[in-house]
Amino acid sequence: MIRTQRPSVEDRGEGALVRIVAPVTNRGDAIRLLELFLPAVPDAEVMREIGETAHAPAYIVIMNRAFTDVYQWAAVPSR
């Protein structure tokens, strides 16, 4: 998923939510991951839209690095 820079789908079976993980990328660098849970496996068009949408947060993170470190704090896993 990060290597191909395409969203991946994890279908956990009947009755479970489908997990979608999409890389948030900027100029080929994956800087974060976007995780979604959907009630059903999305079709190709929805997957394309998820992939395109995952690029938007990258611009926000990159542009705001100079002004705040809130995004850096959010990226650090809690222990």
N, CA, C and O atoms as a CHARMM CRD file, in Angstrom:
* protein
*
  316
    1    1 MET  N      0.81700  -1.17600   0.00000 PROA 1      0.00000
    2    1 MET  CA     0.00000   0.00000   0.00000 PROA 1      0.00000
    3    1 MET  C      0.87300   1.25600   0.00000 PROA 1      0.00000
    4    1 MET  O      0.63800   2.14800  -0.81500 PROA 1      0.00000
    5    2 ILE  N      1.84400   1.35800   0.85800 PROA 2      0.00000
    6    2 ILE  CA     2.70000   2.54000   0.85000 PROA 2      0.00000
    7    2 ILE  C      3.59700   2.51100  -0.38400 PROA 2      0.00000
    8    2 ILE  O      3.82600   3.54600  -1.00900 PROA 2      0.00000
    9    3 ARG  N      4.10100   1.34100  -0.73300 PROA 3      0.00000
   10    3 ARG  CA     4.96800   1.21600  -1.90500 PROA 3      0.00000
   11    3 ARG  C      4.22700   1.60600  -3.18100 PROA 3      0.00000
   12    3 ARG  O      4.77400   2.32300  -4.01900 PROA 3      0.00000
   13    4 THR  N      2.99300   1.14300  -3.33400 PROA 4      0.00000
   14    4 THR  CA     2.20200   1.43900  -4.53100 PROA 4      0.00000
   15    4 THR  C      1.48500   2.77800  -4.43100 PROA 4      0.00000
   16    4 THR  O      1.01200   3.30400  -5.43800 PROA 4      0.00000
   17    5 GLN  N      1.40000   3.32600  -3.23900 PROA 5      0.00000
   18    5 GLN  CA     0.69100   4.57600  -2.95400 PROA 5      0.00000
   19    5 GLN  C     -0.76500   4.50400  -3.37900 PROA 5      0.00000
   20    5 GLN  O     -1.32900   5.46700  -3.89800 PROA 5      0.00000
   21    6 ARG  N     -1.36000   3.34100  -3.14600 PROA 6      0.00000
   22    6 ARG  CA    -2.78300   3.13300  -3.42400 PROA 6      0.00000
   23    6 ARG  C     -3.45300   2.63500  -2.15300 PROA 6      0.00000
   24    6 ARG  O     -2.82700   1.95000  -1.34300 PROA 6      0.00000
   25    7 PRO  N     -4.72200   2.97800  -1.97700 PROA 7      0.00000
   26    7 PRO  CA    -5.45100   2.49600  -0.80300 PROA 7      0.00000
   27    7 PRO  C     -5.57200   0.97600  -0.80700 PROA 7      0.00000
   28    7 PRO  O     -5.65900   0.35200  -1.86400 PROA 7      0.00000
   29    8 SER  N     -5.57700   0.39600   0.37600 PROA 8      0.00000
   30    8 SER  CA    -5.77100  -1.05200   0.49900 PROA 8      0.00000
   31    8 SER  C     -7.08100  -1.32700   1.22000 PROA 8      0.00000
   32    8 SER  O     -7.55900  -0.51300   2.01000 PROA 8      0.00000
   33    9 VAL  N     -7.65200  -2.49100   0.93300 PROA 9      0.00000
   34    9 VAL  CA    -8.93500  -2.89600   1.49900 PROA 9      0.00000
   35    9 VAL  C     -8.72200  -4.14900   2.33000 PROA 9      0.00000
   36    9 VAL  O     -8.09400  -5.10800   1.88100 PROA 9      0.00000
   37   10 GLU  N     -9.25100  -4.13300   3.54500 PROA 10     0.00000
   38   10 GLU  CA    -9.21700  -5.31100   4.40900 PROA 10     0.00000
   39   10 GLU  C    -10.65400  -5.66400   4.76400 PROA 10     0.00000
   40   10 GLU  O    -11.27700  -5.01600   5.60600 PROA 10     0.00000
   41   11 ASP  N    -11.17000  -6.69800   4.11300 PROA 11     0.00000
   42   11 ASP  CA   -12.53500  -7.16100   4.36700 PROA 11     0.00000
   43   11 ASP  C    -12.46300  -8.22600   5.44800 PROA 11     0.00000
   44   11 ASP  O    -11.88300  -9.29000   5.23400 PROA 11     0.00000
   45   12 ARG  N    -13.04000  -7.95200   6.59400 PROA 12     0.00000
   46   12 ARG  CA   -12.95800  -8.85300   7.74500 PROA 12     0.00000
   47   12 ARG  C    -14.09200  -9.86400   7.80200 PROA 12     0.00000
   48   12 ARG  O    -14.24300 -10.57800   8.79400 PROA 12     0.00000
   49   13 GLY  N    -14.88400  -9.92700   6.75100 PROA 13     0.00000
   50   13 GLY  CA   -15.93300 -10.93100   6.69100 PROA 13     0.00000
   51   13 GLY  C    -17.30800 -10.39400   7.00400 PROA 13     0.00000
   52   13 GLY  O    -17.49500  -9.20100   7.24500 PROA 13     0.00000
   53   14 GLU  N    -18.25600 -11.29200   6.99500 PROA 14     0.00000
   54   14 GLU  CA   -19.67200 -10.97200   7.18300 PROA 14     0.00000
   55   14 GLU  C    -19.93300 -10.20300   8.47500 PROA 14     0.00000
   56   14 GLU  O    -19.51100 -10.62100   9.55400 PROA 14     0.00000
   57   15 GLY  N    -20.62900  -9.08100   8.35600 PROA 15     0.00000
   58   15 GLY  CA   -21.03400  -8.31300   9.52300 PROA 15     0.00000
   59   15 GLY  C    -19.98900  -7.36900  10.07800 PROA 15     0.00000
   60   15 GLY  O    -20.29900  -6.55700  10.94900 PROA 15     0.00000
   61   16 ALA  N    -18.76400  -7.45300   9.59700 PROA 16     0.00000
   62   16 ALA  CA   -17.69700  -6.59000  10.10600 PROA 16     0.00000
   63   16 ALA  C    -17.50800  -5.39900   9.17800 PROA 16     0.00000
   64   16 ALA  O    -17.79300  -5.47700   7.98300 PROA 16     0.00000
   65   17 LEU  N    -17.03400  -4.31600   9.73100 PROA 17     0.00000
   66   17 LEU  CA   -16.72400  -3.15200   8.91200 PROA 17     0.00000
   67   17 LEU  C    -15.50300  -3.43800   8.04800 PROA 17     0.00000
   68   17 LEU  O    -14.60600  -4.17800   8.45200 PROA 17     0.00000
   69   18 VAL  N    -15.47200  -2.85400   6.86800 PROA 18     0.00000
   70   18 VAL  CA   -14.34900  -2.99000   5.95200 PROA 18     0.00000
   71   18 VAL  C    -13.35600  -1.88000   6.27200 PROA 18     0.00000
   72   18 VAL  O    -13.72700  -0.71000   6.36000 PROA 18     0.00000
   73   19 ARG  N    -12.09700  -2.25500   6.44600 PROA 19     0.00000
   74   19 ARG  CA   -11.05400  -1.27800   6.78000 PROA 19     0.00000
   75   19 ARG  C    -10.33900  -0.86300   5.49900 PROA 19     0.00000
   76   19 ARG  O     -9.87800  -1.70400   4.72700 PROA 19     0.00000
   77   20 ILE  N    -10.25500   0.44800   5.29100 PROA 20     0.00000
   78   20 ILE  CA    -9.54100   1.02400   4.15700 PROA 20     0.00000
   79   20 ILE  C     -8.38800   1.84600   4.71700 PROA 20     0.00000
   80   20 ILE  O     -8.58500   2.67700   5.60300 PROA 20     0.00000
   81   21 VAL  N     -7.19000   1.61400   4.20100 PROA 21     0.00000
   82   21 VAL  CA    -6.02200   2.40400   4.60200 PROA 21     0.00000
   83   21 VAL  C     -5.44600   3.02300   3.33700 PROA 21     0.00000
   84   21 VAL  O     -5.09900   2.32200   2.38600 PROA 21     0.00000
   85   22 ALA  N     -5.35100   4.35000   3.34100 PROA 22     0.00000
   86   22 ALA  CA    -4.83600   5.08500   2.18300 PROA 22     0.00000
   87   22 ALA  C     -3.64500   5.92900   2.62000 PROA 22     0.00000
   88   22 ALA  O     -3.70800   6.60500   3.64700 PROA 22     0.00000
   89   23 PRO  N     -2.56000   5.89600   1.84800 PROA 23     0.00000
   90   23 PRO  CA    -1.42300   6.74500   2.18900 PROA 23     0.00000
   91   23 PRO  C     -1.72800   8.21400   1.90500 PROA 23     0.00000
   92   23 PRO  O     -2.31100   8.55500   0.87600 PROA 23     0.00000
   93   24 VAL  N     -1.32700   9.06200   2.82400 PROA 24     0.00000
   94   24 VAL  CA    -1.41500  10.51100   2.63900 PROA 24     0.00000
   95   24 VAL  C     -0.04700  10.90800   2.10300 PROA 24     0.00000
   96   24 VAL  O      0.94800  10.87000   2.82700 PROA 24     0.00000
   97   25 THR  N     -0.00300  11.28600   0.84300 PROA 25     0.00000
   98   25 THR  CA     1.28000  11.49700   0.18700 PROA 25     0.00000
   99   25 THR  C      1.47700  12.92600  -0.28000 PROA 25     0.00000
  100   25 THR  O      0.52200  13.64800  -0.56800 PROA 25     0.00000
  101   26 ASN  N      2.72700  13.30800  -0.34600 PROA 26     0.00000
  102   26 ASN  CA     3.12300  14.60100  -0.89400 PROA 26     0.00000
  103   26 ASN  C      4.34700  14.37200  -1.77000 PROA 26     0.00000
  104   26 ASN  O      5.41700  14.01500  -1.27700 PROA 26     0.00000
  105   27 ARG  N      4.18400  14.57800  -3.05600 PROA 27     0.00000
  106   27 ARG  CA     5.27700  14.41600  -4.03100 PROA 27     0.00000
  107   27 ARG  C      5.95700  13.05600  -3.90600 PROA 27     0.00000
  108   27 ARG  O      7.18300  12.96000  -3.97300 PROA 27     0.00000
  109   28 GLY  N      5.17900  12.03400  -3.72800 PROA 28     0.00000
  110   28 GLY  CA     5.71300  10.67900  -3.68200 PROA 28     0.00000
  111   28 GLY  C      6.11800  10.18800  -2.30900 PROA 28     0.00000
  112   28 GLY  O      6.45700   9.01500  -2.15600 PROA 28     0.00000
  113   29 ASP  N      6.09400  11.04400  -1.31200 PROA 29     0.00000
  114   29 ASP  CA     6.44100  10.64100   0.05000 PROA 29     0.00000
  115   29 ASP  C      5.17200  10.41600   0.85500 PROA 29     0.00000
  116   29 ASP  O      4.32300  11.30300   0.94300 PROA 29     0.00000
  117   30 ALA  N      5.04000   9.24200   1.43700 PROA 30     0.00000
  118   30 ALA  CA     3.90900   8.96200   2.32500 PROA 30     0.00000
  119   30 ALA  C      4.23700   9.57000   3.68200 PROA 30     0.00000
  120   30 ALA  O      5.17400   9.14100   4.35500 PROA 30     0.00000
  121   31 ILE  N      3.45200  10.58100   4.08100 PROA 31     0.00000
  122   31 ILE  CA     3.74600  11.26800   5.33900 PROA 31     0.00000
  123   31 ILE  C      2.80500  10.85600   6.46400 PROA 31     0.00000
  124   31 ILE  O      3.11200  11.07800   7.63500 PROA 31     0.00000
  125   32 ARG  N      1.68400  10.27000   6.13200 PROA 32     0.00000
  126   32 ARG  CA     0.71100   9.77900   7.11500 PROA 32     0.00000
  127   32 ARG  C     -0.12300   8.69300   6.45200 PROA 32     0.00000
  128   32 ARG  O      0.03300   8.41500   5.26300 PROA 32     0.00000
  129   33 LEU  N     -1.00700   8.08500   7.22800 PROA 33     0.00000
  130   33 LEU  CA    -1.97600   7.13300   6.71000 PROA 33     0.00000
  131   33 LEU  C     -3.37000   7.58500   7.10100 PROA 33     0.00000
  132   33 LEU  O     -3.58900   8.06500   8.21300 PROA 33     0.00000
  133   34 LEU  N     -4.30800   7.42900   6.18400 PROA 34     0.00000
  134   34 LEU  CA    -5.70700   7.73000   6.43400 PROA 34     0.00000
  135   34 LEU  C     -6.42300   6.38800   6.56500 PROA 34     0.00000
  136   34 LEU  O     -6.36800   5.55700   5.65900 PROA 34     0.00000
  137   35 GLU  N     -7.09400   6.18300   7.69700 PROA 35     0.00000
  138   35 GLU  CA    -7.79200   4.92500   7.95500 PROA 35     0.00000
  139   35 GLU  C     -9.29000   5.18800   8.00500 PROA 35     0.00000
  140   35 GLU  O     -9.75600   6.06500   8.73200 PROA 35     0.00000
  141   36 LEU  N    -10.03900   4.41600   7.22300 PROA 36     0.00000
  142   36 LEU  CA   -11.48800   4.53600   7.16300 PROA 36     0.00000
  143   36 LEU  C    -12.11900   3.18400   7.44500 PROA 36     0.00000
  144   36 LEU  O    -11.53100   2.14600   7.14100 PROA 36     0.00000
  145   37 PHE  N    -13.31300   3.19000   8.02500 PROA 37     0.00000
  146   37 PHE  CA   -14.08800   1.97100   8.21700 PROA 37     0.00000
  147   37 PHE  C    -15.43100   2.16800   7.53600 PROA 37     0.00000
  148   37 PHE  O    -16.17000   3.09600   7.86500 PROA 37     0.00000
  149   38 LEU  N    -15.74700   1.29700   6.58900 PROA 38     0.00000
  150   38 LEU  CA   -16.97300   1.39800   5.80800 PROA 38     0.00000
  151   38 LEU  C    -17.84000   0.16400   6.02800 PROA 38     0.00000
  152   38 LEU  O    -17.32400  -0.89600   6.38300 PROA 38     0.00000
  153   39 PRO  N    -19.16000   0.28900   5.82000 PROA 39     0.00000
  154   39 PRO  CA   -20.05800  -0.84100   6.04800 PROA 39     0.00000
  155   39 PRO  C    -19.98300  -1.90700   4.96000 PROA 39     0.00000
  156   39 PRO  O    -20.43500  -3.03000   5.18100 PROA 39     0.00000
  157   40 ALA  N    -19.42100  -1.58500   3.78100 PROA 40     0.00000
  158   40 ALA  CA   -19.32400  -2.54600   2.68400 PROA 40     0.00000
  159   40 ALA  C    -18.07300  -2.24900   1.86200 PROA 40     0.00000
  160   40 ALA  O    -17.52200  -1.15000   1.92600 PROA 40     0.00000
  161   41 VAL  N    -17.63600  -3.23400   1.09500 PROA 41     0.00000
  162   41 VAL  CA   -16.47000  -3.05200   0.22800 PROA 41     0.00000
  163   41 VAL  C    -16.83100  -2.02500  -0.84400 PROA 41     0.00000
  164   41 VAL  O    -17.82200  -2.19900  -1.55400 PROA 41     0.00000
  165   42 PRO  N    -16.04200  -0.96000  -0.97100 PROA 42     0.00000
  166   42 PRO  CA   -16.35000   0.07300  -1.95700 PROA 42     0.00000
  167   42 PRO  C    -16.02000  -0.38600  -3.37100 PROA 42     0.00000
  168   42 PRO  O    -15.17000  -1.25200  -3.57600 PROA 42     0.00000
  169   43 ASP  N    -16.70800   0.21200  -4.34300 PROA 43     0.00000
  170   43 ASP  CA   -16.41800  -0.10600  -5.73900 PROA 43     0.00000
  171   43 ASP  C    -15.18500   0.67500  -6.19700 PROA 43     0.00000
  172   43 ASP  O    -14.61800   1.45500  -5.43300 PROA 43     0.00000
  173   44 ALA  N    -14.78200   0.46100  -7.43400 PROA 44     0.00000
  174   44 ALA  CA   -13.55400   1.06900  -7.96500 PROA 44     0.00000
  175   44 ALA  C    -13.61400   2.59400  -7.95300 PROA 44     0.00000
  176   44 ALA  O    -12.60900   3.25000  -7.68000 PROA 44     0.00000
  177   45 GLU  N    -14.77600   3.15600  -8.24400 PROA 45     0.00000
  178   45 GLU  CA   -14.92300   4.61500  -8.26900 PROA 45     0.00000
  179   45 GLU  C    -14.71600   5.20900  -6.86100 PROA 45     0.00000
  180   45 GLU  O    -14.03400   6.22200  -6.70800 PROA 45     0.00000
  181   46 VAL  N    -15.29700   4.58900  -5.86400 PROA 46     0.00000
  182   46 VAL  CA   -15.13100   5.06800  -4.48200 PROA 46     0.00000
  183   46 VAL  C    -13.67400   4.92100  -4.05400 PROA 46     0.00000
  184   46 VAL  O    -13.14300   5.80600  -3.38400 PROA 46     0.00000
  185   47 MET  N    -13.02400   3.83200  -4.42300 PROA 47     0.00000
  186   47 MET  CA   -11.61100   3.65300  -4.07200 PROA 47     0.00000
  187   47 MET  C    -10.76300   4.73800  -4.73100 PROA 47     0.00000
  188   47 MET  O     -9.82400   5.24600  -4.11700 PROA 47     0.00000
  189   48 ARG  N    -11.08400   5.09700  -5.97200 PROA 48     0.00000
  190   48 ARG  CA   -10.35200   6.16800  -6.64900 PROA 48     0.00000
  191   48 ARG  C    -10.53600   7.48700  -5.89700 PROA 48     0.00000
  192   48 ARG  O     -9.58300   8.24300  -5.71000 PROA 48     0.00000
  193   49 GLU  N    -11.76700   7.75100  -5.47100 PROA 49     0.00000
  194   49 GLU  CA   -12.04900   8.98400  -4.72500 PROA 49     0.00000
  195   49 GLU  C    -11.34000   8.99400  -3.37000 PROA 49     0.00000
  196   49 GLU  O    -10.84800  10.03800  -2.94100 PROA 49     0.00000
  197   50 ILE  N    -11.28200   7.86200  -2.70300 PROA 50     0.00000
  198   50 ILE  CA   -10.55800   7.78000  -1.42600 PROA 50     0.00000
  199   50 ILE  C     -9.08600   8.08600  -1.65400 PROA 50     0.00000
  200   50 ILE  O     -8.47900   8.83200  -0.88500 PROA 50     0.00000
  201   51 GLY  N     -8.50800   7.51500  -2.70700 PROA 51     0.00000
  202   51 GLY  CA    -7.10200   7.77500  -3.01700 PROA 51     0.00000
  203   51 GLY  C     -6.83300   9.24400  -3.29200 PROA 51     0.00000
  204   51 GLY  O     -5.83600   9.79700  -2.82900 PROA 51     0.00000
  205   52 GLU  N     -7.72500   9.87500  -4.04700 PROA 52     0.00000
  206   52 GLU  CA    -7.55900  11.30100  -4.34400 PROA 52     0.00000
  207   52 GLU  C     -7.75500  12.15100  -3.09000 PROA 52     0.00000
  208   52 GLU  O     -7.02700  13.11900  -2.87000 PROA 52     0.00000
  209   53 THR  N     -8.72800  11.79100  -2.28000 PROA 53     0.00000
  210   53 THR  CA    -9.01300  12.54400  -1.05900 PROA 53     0.00000
  211   53 THR  C     -7.86400  12.45900  -0.06500 PROA 53     0.00000
  212   53 THR  O     -7.63000  13.40300   0.68900 PROA 53     0.00000
  213   54 ALA  N     -7.15400  11.35800  -0.05300 PROA 54     0.00000
  214   54 ALA  CA    -6.04400  11.18000   0.88800 PROA 54     0.00000
  215   54 ALA  C     -4.89700  12.14900   0.61400 PROA 54     0.00000
  216   54 ALA  O     -4.05100  12.35800   1.48400 PROA 54     0.00000
  217   55 HSD  N     -4.85300  12.73900  -0.56700 PROA 55     0.00000
  218   55 HSD  CA    -3.79900  13.71400  -0.86400 PROA 55     0.00000
  219   55 HSD  C     -4.04400  15.05200  -0.17800 PROA 55     0.00000
  220   55 HSD  O     -3.08600  15.75800   0.13900 PROA 55     0.00000
  221   56 ALA  N     -5.28700  15.41600   0.05500 PROA 56     0.00000
  222   56 ALA  CA    -5.61900  16.73100   0.62700 PROA 56     0.00000
  223   56 ALA  C     -4.98500  16.97000   1.99700 PROA 56     0.00000
  224   56 ALA  O     -4.41400  18.04000   2.21000 PROA 56     0.00000
  225   57 PRO  N     -5.06100  16.02500   2.93000 PROA 57     0.00000
  226   57 PRO  CA    -4.43500  16.28700   4.24100 PROA 57     0.00000
  227   57 PRO  C     -2.92700  16.51500   4.16400 PROA 57     0.00000
  228   57 PRO  O     -2.35900  17.18100   5.02900 PROA 57     0.00000
  229   58 ALA  N     -2.28100  15.97300   3.14500 PROA 58     0.00000
  230   58 ALA  CA    -0.83300  16.17400   3.00600 PROA 58     0.00000
  231   58 ALA  C     -0.51400  17.64800   2.83200 PROA 58     0.00000
  232   58 ALA  O      0.43200  18.15700   3.43500 PROA 58     0.00000
  233   59 TYR  N     -1.29400  18.33400   2.01400 PROA 59     0.00000
  234   59 TYR  CA    -1.05400  19.75800   1.79900 PROA 59     0.00000
  235   59 TYR  C     -1.26100  20.54900   3.08600 PROA 59     0.00000
  236   59 TYR  O     -0.52700  21.50000   3.35500 PROA 59     0.00000
  237   60 ILE  N     -2.24300  20.16700   3.87100 PROA 60     0.00000
  238   60 ILE  CA    -2.50900  20.84800   5.13200 PROA 60     0.00000
  239   60 ILE  C     -1.34800  20.65000   6.09900 PROA 60     0.00000
  240   60 ILE  O     -0.89200  21.60100   6.73400 PROA 60     0.00000
  241   61 VAL  N     -0.87600  19.42100   6.21000 PROA 61     0.00000
  242   61 VAL  CA     0.23500  19.11600   7.11700 PROA 61     0.00000
  243   61 VAL  C      1.49600  19.84800   6.67700 PROA 61     0.00000
  244   61 VAL  O      2.16300  20.48000   7.49600 PROA 61     0.00000
  245   62 ILE  N      1.82800  19.76900   5.39800 PROA 62     0.00000
  246   62 ILE  CA     3.04400  20.40500   4.88900 PROA 62     0.00000
  247   62 ILE  C      2.99400  21.92500   5.07000 PROA 62     0.00000
  248   62 ILE  O      3.96300  22.52900   5.52800 PROA 62     0.00000
  249   63 MET  N      1.87000  22.53600   4.71300 PROA 63     0.00000
  250   63 MET  CA     1.75500  23.99600   4.80300 PROA 63     0.00000
  251   63 MET  C      1.80300  24.49300   6.24900 PROA 63     0.00000
  252   63 MET  O      2.33100  25.57400   6.51000 PROA 63     0.00000
  253   64 ASN  N      1.26600  23.72500   7.17900 PROA 64     0.00000
  254   64 ASN  CA     1.17900  24.19100   8.55800 PROA 64     0.00000
  255   64 ASN  C      2.38100  23.81800   9.42000 PROA 64     0.00000
  256   64 ASN  O      2.45800  24.23100  10.57700 PROA 64     0.00000
  257   65 ARG  N      3.30600  23.05400   8.88400 PROA 65     0.00000
  258   65 ARG  CA     4.49600  22.70100   9.67400 PROA 65     0.00000
  259   65 ARG  C      5.25200  23.93000  10.15400 PROA 65     0.00000
  260   65 ARG  O      5.83000  23.92300  11.24100 PROA 65     0.00000
  261   66 ALA  N      5.24800  24.97800   9.35200 PROA 66     0.00000
  262   66 ALA  CA     5.97900  26.19500   9.72000 PROA 66     0.00000
  263   66 ALA  C      5.28900  26.98600  10.81700 PROA 66     0.00000
  264   66 ALA  O      5.91700  27.82300  11.46600 PROA 66     0.00000
  265   67 PHE  N      4.00100  26.73200  11.03400 PROA 67     0.00000
  266   67 PHE  CA     3.22900  27.54700  11.96100 PROA 67     0.00000
  267   67 PHE  C      2.82300  26.83900  13.25200 PROA 67     0.00000
  268   67 PHE  O      2.54500  27.49500  14.25600 PROA 67     0.00000
  269   68 THR  N      2.78600  25.51100  13.23300 PROA 68     0.00000
  270   68 THR  CA     2.33800  24.77200  14.41200 PROA 68     0.00000
  271   68 THR  C      2.94600  23.37700  14.43100 PROA 68     0.00000
  272   68 THR  O      3.28900  22.82400  13.38600 PROA 68     0.00000
  273   69 ASP  N      3.07300  22.82200  15.61300 PROA 69     0.00000
  274   69 ASP  CA     3.55400  21.44700  15.72700 PROA 69     0.00000
  275   69 ASP  C      2.43300  20.49800  16.14300 PROA 69     0.00000
  276   69 ASP  O      2.69800  19.35800  16.52400 PROA 69     0.00000
  277   70 VAL  N      1.18300  20.95700  16.07400 PROA 70     0.00000
  278   70 VAL  CA     0.03500  20.13100  16.44700 PROA 70     0.00000
  279   70 VAL  C     -0.02500  18.86200  15.59800 PROA 70     0.00000
  280   70 VAL  O     -0.34500  17.78800  16.10800 PROA 70     0.00000
  281   71 TYR  N      0.28400  18.98300  14.29900 PROA 71     0.00000
  282   71 TYR  CA     0.23800  17.81300  13.42400 PROA 71     0.00000
  283   71 TYR  C      1.32100  16.80300  13.80000 PROA 71     0.00000
  284   71 TYR  O      1.11500  15.59500  13.68800 PROA 71     0.00000
  285   72 GLN  N      2.46000  17.29800  14.24100 PROA 72     0.00000
  286   72 GLN  CA     3.53000  16.39800  14.68700 PROA 72     0.00000
  287   72 GLN  C      3.09200  15.67500  15.96000 PROA 72     0.00000
  288   72 GLN  O      3.33700  14.47700  16.09600 PROA 72     0.00000
  289   73 TRP  N      2.45700  16.36800  16.88200 PROA 73     0.00000
  290   73 TRP  CA     1.97200  15.74000  18.10900 PROA 73     0.00000
  291   73 TRP  C      0.96100  14.64300  17.78500 PROA 73     0.00000
  292   73 TRP  O      0.97800  13.57300  18.39200 PROA 73     0.00000
  293   74 ALA  N      0.08600  14.91800  16.82700 PROA 74     0.00000
  294   74 ALA  CA    -0.94500  13.94600  16.46000 PROA 74     0.00000
  295   74 ALA  C     -0.34800  12.69900  15.83400 PROA 74     0.00000
  296   74 ALA  O     -0.95700  11.63200  15.89400 PROA 74     0.00000
  297   75 ALA  N      0.82100  12.80700  15.24100 PROA 75     0.00000
  298   75 ALA  CA     1.44300  11.66600  14.58000 PROA 75     0.00000
  299   75 ALA  C      2.17400  10.74900  15.54700 PROA 75     0.00000
  300   75 ALA  O      2.47600   9.60500  15.20900 PROA 75     0.00000
  301   76 VAL  N      2.45800  11.23600  16.73200 PROA 76     0.00000
  302   76 VAL  CA     3.18500  10.43000  17.71200 PROA 76     0.00000
  303   76 VAL  C      2.20400   9.50200  18.41100 PROA 76     0.00000
  304   76 VAL  O      1.23900   9.96900  19.01700 PROA 76     0.00000
  305   77 PRO  N      2.43800   8.16900  18.33400 PROA 77     0.00000
  306   77 PRO  CA     1.51000   7.24500  18.98700 PROA 77     0.00000
  307   77 PRO  C      1.52400   7.40800  20.49800 PROA 77     0.00000
  308   77 PRO  O      2.57600   7.62200  21.10000 PROA 77     0.00000
  309   78 SER  N      0.36300   7.30600  21.09600 PROA 78     0.00000
  310   78 SER  CA     0.28100   7.39700  22.56300 PROA 78     0.00000
  311   78 SER  C      0.81600   6.11800  23.18000 PROA 78     0.00000
  312   78 SER  O      0.73800   5.04500  22.58100 PROA 78     0.00000
  313   79 ARG  N      1.34400   6.23900  24.34700 PROA 79     0.00000
  314   79 ARG  CA     1.95700   5.06200  24.99600 PROA 79     0.00000
  315   79 ARG  C      1.27200   4.75000  26.27100 PROA 79     0.00000
  316   79 ARG  O      1.64500   3.79700  26.95600 PROA 79     0.00000
